[in-house]
Amino acid sequence: MQFLDSLNVYTFRDPKEFAPDIFEKLTSDGYNFKCLGDITNDSGSTTLLFLKQSAGYFTVNPNPHDGLGALHYAQKMNFKIYSTLDFSKLDYGDHGPHFRGWYVVLGK
């Protein structure tokens, strides 16, 4: 798979629905978004970011266990980050704890 300069990958929860303002801004800047399942079943969406196979990563309501890995990586690598995450409160839902909000990181 070649590096996809404009592709932001998400595992689920379409950014067009969950973050329409940033979706509109980034698509007007030439980025596009695709669900991981439409690309591959052989890796995770953050793996594509770590291996520089995608331009970025998007997620909604990440859990504190493995949902923040791309954000930490992006901070360390000085990637562009857009976020509405609220770290002041940990919420609990049907799938366990999570932080409310979304984030997108852009490596390119």
N, C-alpha and C positions, 0 to 999 in steps of 0.2 A: 504494500500500500504506500503510495507516495504521500508526502506532507501536503495537507490540504490547507492552503494559506487562508482561506476564508471560512472554513467550516468550524462551527461550534457544535459540540455533541452534547446531548442530554440523554439520560437513561429513561426518564418518563416525565410527565407534566410539561407540556408544550409551553415554551416561553411566550409564544404569541398570546396565549390565554392567561398565564400567570404573571407575566411582566411585560405588558404590551408597550409601555413607553420605551424601555430599553430595547425591546425587540425591534420596534420601529426605527430607533436611532441607529442600531448596529446594522440592520438590513439596508438602511439608506447609506451607510458607510461602506457597503459592499460585502458584509458578512452574511452568512446564511446559517441556518440551524437544521440539524437532522437528528432524529431519534436513533439511538445506538442500534436498535434492532433492524433499521433500514440500511445499516452499513455493514455490520458484522455480528456474528454470534460467538466469535472466538476470543473476545477480550471485553474488558469493561470500558466505560466511557472515560474514566480518569486515566486508565492505562494508555489510551490513545493520546491524551494530553502529555503524560509523562514521557512517552516515546516520541513526542513531537510529530505525531501522525494527525493531529488536528490543531486548529488555530486556537481553540478554547473549549470551555466546559461551562455548562449551566446546570444549576440544581435549585430545587425549592424545598424549604423546610428540612434542612439536613440534620441528620442525627449526630450526636457528639462523638460517636464511636468511630465511624468511618466516613461520615458525610462532609468532613471539613478538610480532608487530605489535599484536595485540589486547591483550596483556599490557602492553606499553609504553604504549599509548594509555590503558588503564585506570588505570595508575599516574599518568600525567599529569593525567587527568581526575578523580582521587580516587574512582574506582569501587570498589565492594566486590570484593575478590579472594579466592578460595579456591584453594589450590594445594598440590600435593605434589611440584612440580618439584624436581629435584636438579641444580643448576647446577655441582656440584663435578666432574662427570664427563660428558664428551661420549661417547655411545655411537654405534656404527656398525652399521647394519643393511642389509637388502636395498634400502632406499630412501634410503640415505645417512645422514649424521649426525643425531642427535636427542638431546634431553634426556629422561630417563625421568621419568614422572609425568604429571599432568594439571593443567589450571587451568580455572577458570570465572570470568568477570568479570560483574558486574551493574551496568549503568548506571542502572537504575531499581529 
